[in-house]
């Protein structure tokens, strides 16, 4: 049973809602690619109307409530397939299953129902050996049947068929480049005759290259973020060290004129502390923004990797445009392009016997100058 647990560990993060921390129920995706239960989203958006701004509970990315309401956010088909596979595999691990086909046929009889040993992907039924042979030899087209074992979780993810949203009986097999959507053959015949159409597998191969390039760019940006954080720390330390040196200078100057300037020294030191605090807050704010961006990027990479490695071609084509848009947005985050530079702080002593009025008091010791570098 170890293999099943390994697979479950790989997909558990993608099947758990970040709000309720339980398995998704009706998983809905926001434009930032984060997914939530429909009911959790409705609760999160309580009091909001159509068109109101909505902030993602995970990354704080902004979007707007659709005209048709919260339920109009798209269903995350990939996560839905993962849940289906996970639930089916869990039943196999935890319960003694009986052939569903035999149960249906013999519901009014006392015949002993044989145990299920296989699973029909087309019928979503647990079947016995005898029924499985029937399913694989149907005249209308052989069904896909898999073994009930530890590996079926991963196998079901690959074999589960995606049905057309408009024609429920049809499976999607084609991709329209013009409309950027998966299609069944009926859709092509009715609405996409003159569009640029190709098989989903071919389109997926093309999109895989784009996804890999985006993942590399985002990964490189995470490295840049770590470097920027280190630069901010270095600049902060350099700034605070220099400020401490200036603090000593101020104290020495104050001692020379102690009886006359004690109150003014205290005022100058307070201003210095305020500047140190304000700059430290600015540094931490920028670091927090960088960390938030890194989390969003890592989330993007995790999702892209799972779609890339675990998803079917139609999952890849379905997510390709959103992944492209999200990668572009992440790479354009303004905090990545901020100049890492501390403001220049200096202390200008007042010459002996030269005083100037400042803030209603005599400037007996000196003054601060603080020049901020453009672009911060």
N, C-alpha and C positions, 0 to 999 in steps of 0.2 A: 504493500500500500504506500510505500515511501514516495514513488513517482507521482501519485495523485496529489500528495501533500505538497510536493515541490511545485507542481503546476499551480495549485491553489495559491501558494505563496506569491507566485509571480503575478497573478491577476487580482489578488485581493484588494490592492490599492485602487485599481481601476473599477472595482465593483462596489466600493464603499462610498456612500454620500458624505461629503465633508461637513454637512450640516447636522444630520441626524446620526451619523457614524454607523449606519446600518446599510444592508444591501439596497441598491437603488430600487425604487418603485416608479416606473414610468420615467426613465432618465432623460432629462432635457439638457441641451447644450447651449451655453452662451457664446457670443462671438469670440471670446478669449479662449474657447475650447474647454473651459471647466464645466463639469457636469453635475447636476443636482436632481434630486427627486422633484417631480412636479409639485407635490404638496409642500415640500420644503421651500421651493421657490415662491409659491403663493404666499406662504407664511412670511417669508423674508420681505416680500413686496407689499405687505398689508398696508393699505392707505394710499398706494400709488395708483395713478390713472394712466390711461393710454398716452404714450408719448413722454411720460416722466422718465427722468434719468434713473438708471439702475446700476449700482456698483456691485461688481462680482464679490461675493463674500470671501473669496480666496485671494485674488490679486488686486482687487479694487479697480479693475478695468471698467470703464464707463460704457454703457449701452442704453437703449431706450425700450420701454415696454411696448411690444408690438400692438398694432391696431386691433388684432383679434384677441389680445390679452396674453397672459403669461403662458397659457397652454399652446400658444402659437410658436414658441421657441422650438427648434427642430429636435426630433427624437434622436438620441445618440444610438444609431443602429449597431455600431460596433460594440458598445457597452451592453446593449440589449442582447446581442448574440453571446457575449461572454457570460452574462447572467444565465441565459438558457443552458449553455454548456455546463456551467458550474452547478446549477440546480439539478440537472440530469445526472451528472457524475456523483453528486452528493447522495441522491436516492440510491444509486448503485452501491455506494460504500456503506450506507447506514441501514438499508432495508433489504428484506427478502422480497424480490419483485416477482410477480406472476405475469404470464402472457396476457396482455390487454386484448389482443385479437380473440383469443380463446374465451376470455371472460365475456366479451360482447356476444359471441356466437352461442355460448352455453349458459347465458344468464338465467334461464328458466329450468336448467337441468342440474342434476346432482353429480355430473361428471367432474372428476378431479382435474383442476386446472394445473397445467405444467408450469414450472418456473421459467421466467424470462432469462435468456442467455445472450440476447442481442438487442440492438436498438435500431429501428427504422427511421432514418433521418427525414425521409419524405412524409411519413405519416406521424412522426413524433410519438411513436409507440414502442413500448418494450414488448418483445416477441420471443416465442420459444424457437427451438431449432426448426421444427416443421413449418411454422408460419414464416420464418425468415426465408426459407427456400421458396415459398410461394411469392413473397414480396420481391425476391430477386429475379423472378421469371415471369412477371406480369406481362401480358400481351400488349398492354398500353405503354409499356416502358418500364424497364427494371428499376426498382427502388434502390437507394443506397443504404446498406445495412452494415453496422459496425458491431464489434464485440463489446460486451459489457465488462470492461476491465479498467485498470488504473489509468490507461492512456487515452480513454475515450474523451476526456475533457478537452484535450488539445485537438483531437481528431474532429470533434463536433464543431469546434470553432471554424475549422477549415471547410467542412462539408456542409454546414448549415446554409441553406439557400436563401438569398435575399429576394423577396417578392416585390413586384412593382407596386408603388403607392396607388396608382390609378386602376390597375388591372390586377386584382389580388391573386388571381389564379396563375398569373404569368411570373416567371423569374426574370430578373434583369441580367442581360447578357451583353448589352451594347452600351457604348458611351458616346454622348453628343458633345463635341467640342464647342459648338456654337452656344448651346444652352448650359454647358458645364453640369451635366447630370447623367445618372445611369438610366437606361431605358430597357423596356422589354420590346419584343418584335412588334407587338400591337401598337405601342407608342410610336415606333419608327414609321409604320405604315400610315398612321392617322395624322401625326403632327410634325414629323421630322424627315419627310421624304427627301428634301433637297439640302439637308444639313450635312455637316462634316461628321460622319459616323464611323466608329471603329469598334472592334471587339474590346471588351473591358480589359482583358489580359494585356493587350497591346498598349492601351492607354495607361494602364497601371505601371507597365515597364518604363514608360516615359516619365510618369510622375514620380516614380521611385528615385530617379536621378535627381529631380528637383528637390525632393524631400531630403535626400542625403546631403545635397549642397547646403540647404537651409540649416540642417542639423549641425553641419560643420561650422557654418558662420556663427550660429548661436553659441556653439561650444567655445569658439574662439572669443566671443564677446564675454562669456563667463570668465575666461582667463583674464581678459582686459579688466573686468570688474574687480577681480581679486587684486590686480596690480594697482588699480586706482584706489582701492581701499588702503593698501599699504602706503601709497603716496600721501593720502589724506592723513594717515597716522603720523607719517614722517614730518609733514608740514605742520601738523598740530604740535608735535613735540618740539620742533625747531622754534615755532612761534612762542610756545609757553616758556622755553628756555631763555629766549631773548627777552621776553617780558619779565622773567625773574631777575635777569641782569639789570634791566632798567629799574626794577623795583628797588634794588640795592642802591642804584645811583640816586634815586629819589630820596631814599632814607638818609643817605650820606649828606645830600644837599640840605635836607630838612634839619639835620642835627646842627649844621653850621648856624642856622638861624632859628633854632628851636623855639625860643621864647616868642618869636614874632610869627612863625609860620606853621605851628603845630596844626591848627585847624585847616590850613590850606593843603598841607601834606596829606592829611586824612581824606580831603576831598579828591585830591589827585589819585590816591590809591584806590578809592572807591570807584572812580571812573575807569581805572585800569582793570579792576576786578570785573566791572561790568563788560568791558570790551573782551576780556578773556572768556567770560561766561558766554557772551553772545557768539563769539567766534567758535567756541567749543560746541555750542548748540548747533551752529551752522554746519560744522564738520560732521557731527553725529547725524544730523538730518540728511546730509548728502550720503553718508554711509548707509543709513537706513533705506534710502531710495535705491541705492545700488544693490543692497541685499534683497529688497523686494523684487527688483528687476531680475536678479540672479535666480530667485525662487521661481518667478514666472517663466524664465528661460528653461530652467531645469524641468519644470512641469511640461513645457512644450516638448523638450527632448524626450522625456519619458513617454508622453503620449504618442509622439511621432515614432519612437522606437517600437512601441507596442503595435501600432497600426502597421508599421513597416514589416515587423517580424511575425506577428500573430494574425494580422488581418488578411482577409481575402482581397483579391484585386478590386472588387467593388467597394470594399471599405477604403482602400487607398484612393480610388477615384473620387469617392464621396467626400473624403476629408482633404483632398489635395488643395483646393482653392482656399479653404479656411486655414490650412497650415501655411500656405503661401502668404496670405494676408497677415496672419498672426506673427510670422517670422519677420516680415517687413516692419510691423508695428514695434516689435521688441527691439529690433536693431536700430530704430530711430529714436529710442528713448532719450530724452534730452539730458538726463543726468550723466549719461555716458560721455557726453561731449563737453562737460563743464571743465574749466581750467582748474587744475589742482594747485592753487597758489594762495598763500596766506596774505592778508593785508599787511602793508609796511607800517610798522608802529615805531615811533621815535619820540624821545623826550627832549624838548628844547628848554634849557634852563634860562631863567630870567637873569640878565646881567645885574651885578651889584648896583644898587642905587637907581635901577631902572624898573619902574612898576607900570602896569597897565590894568585898567579896570576890566574885569571879566565876570559875567553873571552876577553883577552887583557887589563884587568883592575884589580886593586887590590881589593881583597875581604876583605873589612874593617869591615863589619857588620856580615856576616854569609852566609849561603847557604840553599837552599831548598833540601829536599829529598822527593821523591814521588814514593812509591812502589805500583804497581798495583797488585791486587789479581789475581792469575791464574784462568782461566776459564771464565773471563768476556769477 
